[in-house]
Amino acid sequence: MARAVGISLIQEGEEVKYDYDLLVVGSANADLVIGVEQRPAAGETVLGSDLAVHPGGKGANQAVAAARLGARTALLARVGDDAHGRLLLDSQRDAGVDTAGVLVGGAPTGVALITVDPSGDNSIVVSLGANARLAPEDVRAAAGLLGASRVVSTQLEIPLESVVEVAKVVRDLPEGTTRLVLNPSPPQPLPEEVLAACDPLIVNEHEARVIAGDDLGDSPEDWARALLALGPRSVVVTLGAEGALVASAEGSVRVPAVKVEAVDTTGAGDAFTAALAWKLGQGESPADAAAYAARVGAVAVTRAGAQASFPTAEEVAAL
């Protein structure tokens, strides 16, 4: 049976000519960042630094991170027809991301309100804006773009029904055409059809507990087993300063973290996910891909900001 890929048709078993190493389907936000001595508690007002505006959003961040490493990258997202939308499009193009899949209009560009304390930890509130209007029909219209990509990476800052549609489109491609990577952030319970398509599902402890329930056991290995029982082909559990755990039906392996002095953790998880997805698409083993991704994330936390902190492949090699 013939399938549409890019602008051509391929037959079952025919070699795919990929246009992209990575397609990111996800959010694009303007990050409004304020440094604080301490993050406010409920009902508390604190003073902060001057406001800084940066391009962000988990989808846009992953696309820039991958492109900066050298991956042929495209972004499927929606932004508003406003100054923040133009900022985001410019940042993508400057990094070398193909923005043909970015839709404009329907709502204001999404905004993330971020406070960063002196230790580099952050708190984030997101107004989805145009991200909430990236609809399943937009995903279906871009099916050729998904099929022309070695790996598709997505998150949950867009509607869940659109993520479901991404999983369906990937599922309906010829076996082995396109790999789906999902970082379920911000976390929510996931349908079985989404979980079954993930290879890998990338979670931290909080995300794991939201998806699989609190009764996961005490160790990351326990969490991974509980998640794998829900259907993903593989799971990566990120462990902060303790590195990461890579797990599949064949077993699990720990990947150590790279010790650095953190300045700002904003966007580091997006850099990790993008690097992991790209390396998996290049045929690296999951453990080797996660080890590389850990180095990418380590460089990112030593610099302020999200996209501005993402390293080139040369900077990762130097680390």
N, C-alpha and C positions, 0 to 999 in steps of 0.2 A: 504494500500500500504506500502511495506517495504521501510525503508530509511537506508542508511549507516551511522552509528555513531561509531567512533573509528574503531575497527576491526570487529564489529558485525553489525547485522541488527536489527532494531526495527520496530515494527508495530505501526500503528496509535493507540494512546491511551495507549501504553505500557509505563511503567515507565522507564525513562532514567537513566542509571548508568553513572554519569559524572566522567570523569578523571580529569577535571580541574574546578576550581571555575571561573577562568578568563583566556581567551586567548586574548593577545594583538597582533593585526595585525598593524604593523607600522614601523617607522623609527628607525635606530640605527646609531648614529653619535659619532665621537670623538669630545668632546667640547674643544676648544682651548680658554682659558680664560685669559684675561688681566684686572687687576684693573687700573682704571684711575681716576684722580681728577675730570674730566668732560669729557663727551662723545663728540667726535669731531663733529663739524658742517661740512657742505659741504666745501671741499677744505682746511680743517684745519688738522694739524698734532698735536697730543698730545703725551706725553710720558706716559708710563705705567709701571706696575710691571713686574716681571719675568713671562714668559709664563707658565701656568699650563695646563696639558692635563688630561681630565676626560672623563669617559664613559658617553654618553648622547644620545640625540635623543628622541623625544616624545614617540615613541613606547617602546624603551628600558627603558626609565625612568619609564613609567607606569608599566611595568612588574616588575622591581626591587621594586618599591614602594608597589605594591600589595603583592609580595612575602615576603617582610620584615614585613608586617602586619600579615602574616600567611596564605595568600591565596595560594591555589594550582594553580600555574601560569605557562603558556607557552607563548612563543613568536614566531610569524611568521614574519620573516624579512629577509633582505639580507645585507650581509657585504662583503667587499673585502677580498681577500686573502693577507692580509698585517698586519702590526703591530697593526694598529688601530682596525682591525677586531678581532684580537686575544685579545686585551684589552677588547673589548665589550663582547666577548664570555666568557671570564674569569669573568667579573663583573656579568654577568647574572647567571652563575653557582654558584658563591660565594654567591649570594643572594637566591639561591634555585630555580631559574627559569629553567624549562625544555626547553632546546635549540634544541630539535630534529627538530623543524620547522624552524630553522635559516639556510638559504641558503648561500653558500659562493662562491664568484667569480662573474665575469661579469663586474666589474668596481671597482675603489678604494672605500674604505669605505667612507661614507658620513662624512662631517666635518662641525661643527658649529663654527663660529668665534664670540666670546662673549666679550663685554666690560661691566664692572660693575663699577658703580660710588659709592662714599662713602655712599649714601643713600640706596644702595642695588638695585637700578633700573638697568636694563640691556638693551643693544641693541644687536641684534643677526642677523648674516647673515649666511645662510645655503647653503652649496654645497651638493646637494643630493647624488651624486656618486651612489653607489650600490642601494640606496633606490629607485632611479628612475627605476631600473630594476626589482623591485618586481612586477611581471606581473600578469594579470588576470589568466593566466594558472597556475601560482604558487598557487593562491588562490583556484582554482578548484581542483588542486592536493591535497590540504590540507582540502578538504571538511569534511572528517572524523574528523579532529582535531577541526573544528568549531562546529560540531554536538556533540562532546564530552565535550563541555565547557558550563557552565551555562550562562556566559556572554562573549560576544566578544566586545572588545573596539578597536576603530581605530581612525585615525587622517588623516590629509591631507599633510603629508610630504612624502607620497608615491603617485604614479599616481592615479588620480581620477578614471580611469577605473578599477583599482584594488579595490578601495573602493566600486565602483558600484558592482563588482563581490562579494565582501563580503556581501553586502546587498542582492544580489540575492540568495546566498547560504543559508543565514539565513532565508530568506523568504520561501525557498523551503523545509526547515525542518518542521516536524510536529508542529502544532500550540503550542506555549509555550515551545518549546524545548530550544531555545537559545535566549537571549536578546541582542540587539545591542545598544551599546553606542557610540556616535560619538562626538568628539571635533573637529570641522572644523577649524583647525589651521595648517598652515596659511590659512585664509578664502578665499573662492571663491564660486560663485553660485553653488548650488547643484541640481542634477536631482531629479525629483519628486519621483522616486523609492528609492532613498537613504533617502530622508526626511521621506518618509512614513514608513521606517523600524526603525527609531531612537526612542529609548525609554530608556533614553532621548537623546535629542540634547543638548549639553553643550556649551554655548557661553558666551563671554563677549560682551560689547556694540558694539565694533568695528566689531566683527564677526557677530553679529546680523544684523548690517546695511549692511554689504556686502551681506549677504544671502537674506535679506528681503527688502532691499532698505532703503534710508535715511528717508523716511516719515513714521517713526515708532511711533511718539508721544514722549512725554517727560518722561514717567516713565518706569521702568523695567516691570511693569505689562502690559503697552502698547506694549513693545517690545515682551513680551512673547505671547500675543494674536496674534500679527502679524505673529510670527513664527509658532504658532500652526495652524494657518489658512493654512499654506503651507503643513501640513500633518503629522508632528511628533506626536507620541503618548503622549510625554511629553517633557518639556523644562526645563533646568536649566540655569538661567542667573547668572553668577558670577559677583560680584559687588565690588571686592577688599576689602577695609577696611569696607565696608558696608555689607559684608556677601554675601548672594545669594538669589535668588528667585526660587522657585520650582513651576512649573505650569503644569496643564493638563486640560482636558475638565471639570474636577470636580471642578476646582478653582485653586487658587495660595496661597502660604504661603512664608513669609520672614524667612530666617534662618540667625541669627546674626553671625557676625565674632567674632573670639577670638582675643582680644587685646594683641599683643606682639610687641617687638621691632625688626623690620626687619633688617637682616644683608645682605641677598642675596635672591632675589625672583626667581632666576633661578630654574626651575623645579617644583615650588610650584603648578602651575596649573596642571601639570602631576600627582603630588601626590594626589591632590584633586580628579581628574577624576578617578584615579585607586581605591582610597578608596571608592568613591561613587559607582562605578561599582561593586566592590566586595560586598559591603553591600546590594545593590539591589539584587544581586544574592543569598544572604543569607536570603532574604525575608523581609528585613527592609523596612519600608515605605520610599517613596522618601524624605520626610522632615527629618526623622531620619538619613537616609543615608547621606544626604547633611550636616547635623549638625556634624556627625562624620567626614566627609571629610573635613569640615572647620577646625576641630581640627588638623587633619593630616597636612593640608596645613600650619596651624599656627606654628606647630613645625618645619616644613621644612624651613620656611623663617628666623628662628632664627639661622641658620647654613649656612656656606659657601658651594657653590657647588650645584649640582643637586642631583645625586644619593647618594652622601655622606651625604646629609642632610635628607634623608628620615627616618622617625622614625619606631621603632617597635611598636607593639600594646601596650606593657607595657609603653613605653614613651608617647604614646597618652593618656593612662589612667592616667598617672601621671600629665599631663597638666590639 
